[in-house]
Amino acid sequence: MSLALIPPGNALFEREVLSYEDVNILSNNLEAQSFTGVLQLHGGTDGVFFFSNGKFLRAMEAEEELRLRVVGRSRLVNRIKGEVLASAYVLSPASVNVLSLCFAFQPLYRGMEVRKKELKMIRNQLESDEQTGLLEFQLGGGVRYLLLDHGRFVFDSFANAYGDILCGLEGVTRLVEQINTEGAVLSVYSEKAAEIERQRRMVEEELEKVKVLTVRTESGFGGMFAKEDTIKVDEYIVREWGLTTMPFDVELEMPDASVFVTHCVAAKKLGSYLTMSVKLMKKLGLADGDPISVGPVR
């Protein structure tokens, strides 16, 4: 599922031009103000932050194949170069919790014409499979969205809608009645709740594996024969990653937030350092003492 498919809620502000420093300040302010909703970034850095009652839930960045990938919060902010367009949308806690799982959603239906019979069949299937996700309806009055949590529509006790996302019983009932009589074009993006939970745990475990290590030039006898495209990290870190086959690929995030993939092997007594050849250090524009994030390629 892509960033463009996340439906907006009630707009707090839209397409404000912000710098890197502005986004950092804004993100902290949203937490302090117990914000519940999403903060979207566009323009060079495309991604989204999810917050619930001031608690940061998750960050995702748009990949080239138009999918969303869960990343560390700092990584998304650090990728901002110059200015970005930022939009913040208010949602209910139940709604933002569902949408924050969109990294796992798959297109179940796309552009399917539905009326009463087809809608009932699809609702029964979604409930039986305990699907979590969103339903997009294109109809005469525009586009409307319904959210699913474990096969059940998400309802809110204090609001009828957030933007085009319907969450009040009365509004949802009217929408279903309109679809029954006039028809609509339906797209469903969802996944079984159990599979989403499996992917969520896996993603969070992978994020925990990312280490911030200090760069050091490979020196001495080993440095003379160090491979240009291979770095070394402490053997204890490699064990923590659960890797046994050498070399393996790692992803390096530079101080400027650019990303580089290279080979890696285990070494003894490196602690919080990683070592690399002089050639690789020059290639990446690094110097001894620079901190970089490193983790195994997913």
C-alpha positions in Angstrom: 0.0 0.0 0.0 1.3 3.4 -0.9 1.4 6.7 0.9 -1.2 8.2 -1.5 -3.8 5.6 -0.4 -3.8 6.7 3.2 -7.0 8.7 3.5 -6.8 12.1 5.2 -8.6 12.8 8.5 -9.6 16.2 9.8 -7.0 18.6 8.6 -5.0 20.4 11.3 -2.9 22.0 8.5 -2.0 21.0 5.0 1.0 21.4 2.7 2.9 23.7 5.0 6.5 24.3 3.9 8.8 23.2 6.7 12.6 22.7 7.2 14.3 19.9 8.9 14.4 21.8 12.2 10.7 22.7 11.8 9.7 19.1 11.4 11.7 18.1 14.6 10.0 20.9 16.6 6.6 20.1 15.1 6.9 16.4 15.9 7.8 17.1 19.5 5.0 19.6 19.9 2.4 17.1 18.5 3.5 14.7 21.2 3.4 17.3 24.0 -0.2 18.3 22.8 -1.4 14.6 23.0 -2.0 14.6 19.2 -3.8 11.6 17.7 -3.4 11.3 13.9 -0.9 11.3 11.1 1.9 13.7 10.0 2.6 13.3 6.3 5.7 14.6 4.5 6.0 15.1 0.7 8.7 16.5 -1.6 12.0 14.6 -1.7 11.3 13.0 1.6 8.0 11.1 1.4 6.8 9.4 4.6 4.3 9.5 7.5 4.4 9.5 11.3 1.6 8.0 13.4 0.7 9.3 16.8 -2.0 8.2 19.4 -2.7 10.4 22.4 0.7 12.0 22.1 2.5 8.6 21.8 4.6 8.0 18.7 3.5 4.7 17.1 5.4 4.2 13.9 7.2 5.9 11.0 7.1 4.8 7.4 8.9 6.0 4.3 7.7 5.6 0.7 9.9 3.2 -1.3 10.4 3.3 -5.1 7.9 0.5 -5.7 5.3 2.7 -4.1 5.1 0.7 -0.9 5.6 1.9 2.6 8.5 0.6 4.7 8.6 0.9 8.5 11.7 2.8 9.5 13.2 4.4 12.6 11.8 7.8 13.5 15.1 9.6 13.3 15.9 8.1 9.9 12.8 9.6 8.3 13.5 13.0 9.8 17.2 12.9 8.9 16.4 12.2 5.3 14.9 15.7 5.0 17.1 17.9 2.7 16.1 21.5 2.4 12.3 21.8 2.8 9.3 19.5 2.7 5.5 19.9 2.5 3.9 18.7 5.7 0.3 17.9 6.5 -1.2 16.9 9.8 -4.6 15.1 10.1 -6.6 14.4 13.3 -8.0 10.9 13.7 -9.5 8.8 16.5 -7.2 6.4 18.4 -9.0 3.4 16.8 -8.6 4.8 13.3 -4.9 5.7 13.7 -4.1 2.3 15.2 -5.6 0.6 12.1 -3.9 2.9 9.6 -0.5 2.6 11.4 -0.6 -1.1 10.2 -0.9 -0.2 6.5 2.7 -1.4 5.8 1.2 -4.9 5.8 -2.0 -4.2 3.8 -2.4 -6.0 0.5 -4.9 -5.1 -2.3 -7.7 -7.6 -1.8 -10.1 -6.0 -4.3 -9.5 -3.2 -6.8 -12.2 -1.4 -8.7 -15.0 -3.9 -8.0 -18.5 -2.7 -8.7 -20.7 -3.6 -5.8 -24.3 -3.4 -4.7 -26.2 -5.1 -1.8 -25.4 -8.7 -2.8 -21.7 -8.2 -3.5 -21.2 -5.9 -0.5 -22.7 -8.5 1.8 -20.6 -11.2 0.4 -17.4 -9.2 0.9 -18.3 -8.1 4.4 -18.9 -11.7 5.4 -15.5 -12.7 3.9 -13.7 -9.9 5.7 -15.3 -10.7 9.0 -14.7 -14.5 8.6 -11.0 -13.9 7.7 -10.6 -11.3 10.5 -9.1 -8.8 8.1 -7.7 -5.4 9.2 -7.5 -2.6 6.7 -9.5 -0.1 4.8 -12.4 -0.1 2.3 -12.5 2.7 -0.3 -15.9 3.4 -2.0 -16.2 5.6 -5.1 -19.7 6.8 -5.5 -21.8 9.7 -6.7 -21.0 11.9 -3.7 -17.3 11.4 -3.9 -15.0 8.9 -2.1 -15.7 7.5 1.4 -13.6 5.2 3.5 -14.4 2.6 6.2 -11.8 1.0 8.4 -11.7 -2.6 9.6 -10.2 -4.1 12.7 -10.3 -7.9 13.0 -13.1 -8.0 10.4 -15.3 -5.4 12.2 -16.0 -1.8 11.1 -14.3 0.8 13.3 -16.9 3.0 15.1 -16.2 6.0 17.2 -18.3 7.2 20.1 -17.6 10.9 19.7 -17.4 11.6 16.0 -19.3 10.6 12.8 -16.3 11.1 10.5 -12.7 12.2 10.2 -12.4 13.7 6.8 -13.7 11.1 4.3 -13.3 8.3 6.9 -16.7 7.4 8.2 -16.7 6.1 11.8 -20.2 6.9 13.2 -22.9 4.3 13.1 -25.4 6.6 11.5 -23.0 7.7 8.7 -21.9 4.1 8.0 -25.6 3.0 7.9 -26.4 5.7 5.3 -23.4 4.8 3.2 -24.4 1.1 3.1 -27.9 2.0 2.2 -26.6 4.3 -0.6 -24.4 1.5 -1.9 -27.4 -1.0 -1.8 -29.5 1.3 -4.0 -27.0 3.2 -6.2 -24.0 0.9 -6.2 -20.3 1.9 -5.8 -16.8 1.0 -7.0 -15.0 -0.7 -4.1 -11.3 -1.3 -3.4 -10.1 -3.1 -0.3 -6.6 -2.9 1.2 -6.2 -5.3 4.1 -4.5 -8.3 5.6 -5.5 -11.0 8.1 -5.0 -9.7 11.6 -2.8 -12.6 12.6 -0.5 -12.0 9.6 -0.3 -8.3 10.4 0.7 -9.1 14.0 3.4 -11.5 12.7 4.8 -8.8 10.4 4.6 -6.1 13.1 6.7 -8.2 15.5 9.2 -9.0 12.8 9.5 -5.4 11.8 10.0 -4.2 15.3 12.6 -6.9 16.0 14.5 -5.8 12.9 14.4 -2.1 14.0 15.8 -3.2 17.4 18.8 -4.8 15.6 20.0 -1.4 14.2 23.1 -0.3 16.1 24.7 3.1 16.1 28.4 2.4 15.9 31.6 4.6 15.5 33.6 4.4 12.4 37.3 3.4 12.6 39.8 2.8 9.9 41.0 -0.8 9.5 44.6 -0.6 10.6 47.7 -2.7 11.1 48.3 -6.0 9.3 44.5 -6.5 8.8 44.2 -3.1 7.2 46.7 -4.0 4.5 44.5 -6.8 3.2 41.1 -5.4 4.1 38.5 -5.8 1.3 37.2 -2.4 0.1 33.6 -3.5 0.1 33.6 -5.3 3.5 33.3 -3.8 7.0 33.8 -5.5 10.4 31.6 -5.4 13.5 31.9 -7.0 16.8 31.2 -10.7 17.0 28.7 -10.2 19.8 26.6 -8.0 17.6 26.7 -10.5 14.8 25.5 -13.2 17.3 22.7 -10.9 18.5 21.6 -10.5 14.8 21.5 -14.3 14.6 23.8 -14.6 11.6 26.3 -17.4 11.1 27.1 -17.2 7.3 30.0 -14.8 6.4 30.0 -12.4 4.8 26.5 -11.0 5.0 24.9 -7.8 3.8 24.3 -4.8 6.0 22.7 -1.4 5.5 24.7 1.7 6.5 22.9 4.9 7.2 25.4 7.8 6.9 25.3 11.0 9.0 23.6 12.7 6.1 20.9 10.0 6.1 22.0 8.5 2.8 21.9 4.7 2.7 24.6 2.3 1.5 24.6 -1.5 1.4 27.9 -3.5 1.7 29.3 -6.7 3.0 30.1 -7.4 6.7 32.0 -10.0 8.7 32.5 -10.5 12.5 35.6 -9.5 14.3 36.8 -9.7 18.0 37.0 -6.9 20.5 35.5 -4.1 18.4 32.8 -3.2 20.9 30.9 -0.1 19.7 33.2 0.4 16.7 33.0 -0.8 13.1 36.0 -0.8 10.9 36.4 -0.4 7.1 39.1 0.2 4.6 40.5 3.6 3.8 39.1 3.4 0.2 35.6 2.6 1.5 35.8 5.4 4.0 36.8 7.9 1.3 34.1 6.6 -1.0 31.4 7.1 1.7 32.8 10.5 2.8 33.4 9.3 6.3 36.1 10.0 8.9 37.3 8.2 12.0 34.8 8.9 14.9 31.7 9.4 12.7 28.6 7.7 14.1 26.6 5.6 11.6 23.6 3.3 12.0 24.2 -0.3 10.8 21.8 -3.2 10.6 21.4 -6.5 8.6 19.6 -6.1 5.3 16.0 -7.3 5.7 
